[in-house]
């Protein structure tokens, strides 16, 4: 069987592309790689971290964004447990509500309760 080597990207539905673009770039520090325009209007974004290894896509889809509010579809890997504490401080400095750091199932550190503008929970996880 051929190998799989990881995720290329994860696509998340959003209700307001401009508002979500601002949140994902300012809070998570992602940058826009591609803007998808259909019929003359922006419909999606491809975002990446500085290394280009982490990629998220945002797709304008208000109905699905509303349906997923409160769900935690993705946990982003953080290199070291100490980095989770740095993220907590960053989020506090930005005034971004979260529920703090908990111990993960394998003993790692997980920052929970961070929500994007549509209420999707984005978790930060370090093994």
Phi, psi and omega in degrees: 000136177294150182280152166252143186243006180138190179269139171282313175196165173242133181254130181241138176280144178225155180266339182217106187295321181294313180298317180291321176303312180300316182295309184293329178279319183278322183276310183267351177074020178281159178240153180279124175265317184218140171247125181265119181246129177231132181052037176081003181237143176295130182237347182193165179222143168254124182244152177212157173280178184299328181279341184081003180275331179257124181230134172234145174242141175246134180233128178294111182200078186303324182295312179291324178299316179295320181295331183267356181307131181091347180274154180246081187284344186213141171241122182271133181287133174246136188304312186229156178301322179298332179292333177299318178296321177297320177297319179300315179298318179300312181296320176299316179298326179277355183072027180269116179296146175203173183256008177093190185255133177235167176273130179283173182297332179258016177091358179285181178255135181229125172269120185246167171081011175273125183240138175285178184300338179264003178091005174290133178275126177251115180262147176247127190230133172233129180293000000 
